[in-house]
Amino acid sequence: RCDGQGERGARVLHAQLKSDKKPTAIRTISSNLADVQLARCPKGRETRYLFHPAVGCAIEAVAQHGLLLSDTPAKMKQYGAGLHLSRDETHALHFSDTPDSVLLVEAAVGEFARGKVTDTAPPVSQYGKRVDCCVNNVNDPDVFVFYDVHCVRPKYWITF
């Protein structure tokens, strides 16, 4: 079952899925706040669709407030204290409080560096400027950590 732009979401989602699980529901998260936040993100960053666990939050709260740094579970913060997103839905499902549910998020990635558990902000690059986010592997990142929620827009709530 899809609602609103869910059919488009289904096409985006199927291009992203790594597991053989099939979605049973895709709900569009429409949020003026999230659109405003993403517009405040610096321009020119690469946009990726990534997954976030559905933890302790309802779709209504995400639509109203967007994702918050506190929405990432503590056990998931091995690459820093920011908002963790993953390229693989199975990684997000592993940390989800809501059985078989994840969020598909549009994220403006930009420049990144390897993160550490002690990070509370992105590190400074070799050029003396803060990077945009942290990752688990700079050559082939699976996990992205954002400290600026303006660069992350929840798009779809997916149930498997």
Disulfide bonds with the S-S distance in Angstrom:
Cys41-Cys151 2.19
